[in-house]
Amino acid sequence: MYEYDDECLATFLRKQSQLFDEPVAETLEEAEAFLEDCMAVVLDSLSDVREYFDENGMDIEGMSDDDLEDASEVFSLPNGKYLVVEG
């Protein structure tokens, strides 16, 4: 099980509407439980995000780094890492 830091959880709470029509969490604890349930991952770079999507069978051929970063499943974190949530 991955441990999500408060910065990651707060970012997800703020930006969850980019992936979901309605809020799925309202507190840090709810956000952590949700991310654990859907096995969200934190990755170090966009190349790691690209590799993760490729390994999981997502069609990302032809996507630029900007396109990848703008994908609704990808949340840019303030520390330069990326949270990937498969909704």
N, C-alpha and C positions, 0 to 999 in steps of 0.2 A: 504494500500500500504506500502510495506517495504522500508525503506531507506537504501541504500547500501553505506558504507563508501568508501573513496578513495582507501584504501588498498584493499578492496574487488574488486572494479572496476578495479584497476590496475592488480590485480592477474588474473582476468578473461581475460583482454586484452592480457596478456602475455601467458596464457595457453589455450586460446579458441580453438587452433588447436587440442587439445586432444579430442574434441567433434565434431568439424566442419571441413570439408575439406577446406573451404574458410573462411576468416575472416568475422564475422558478425558485427564487430564494430572496429572503428579505434581510437576513442577518448573516454574519460571518459563519456562524455555526451551520446554518442551513446551506450556505454556499459550499462549505467544505463537505457536508454530507452528500450534496448533489454531485459535486465533482468526483467524489470517491465512487458513488454509484455508477456514474457513466464512464469511469476509468479515464478521466481527463489526464493529459500528460503536459509537463512543462519541458520545453526543449530549448537548447542554448542558442540556436541560430535558425535563420530561414532555410539554410541547406539541410539542417536536421528536420525541419518541418517538411521539406520536400521529400526527404528520404522516408520519413514516417508515413506520409500519404502514399508514396510509391509502394512501400512494403505492405500497406493495408489495402491495396487495389484501387485507390482513387485515381481517376483519370486527370492527371495534371500536366500532361504533355502540352507544350506550347504556352503554359502559364509563365508569365514573368514573375520576378520576385515581388513586384508591386501588386500583381494580381493575387499572388499567394498570400501576401500580407493582408490584403483586403477581403480574403475569403471569410465568410461569416463564422466559420468554425475556429478561426485563428484570432486570438486576443494578444495584442502587443502589450507586454508588461513594462513598467517603468525602468526595470533593471536591464532591459535589452533582451530578455528572454521572451518566449512565446508560450502561451497556454493554448492547447488544442482541445476543444470540446466537441465531441461528436454527438449532436443532438438527434 
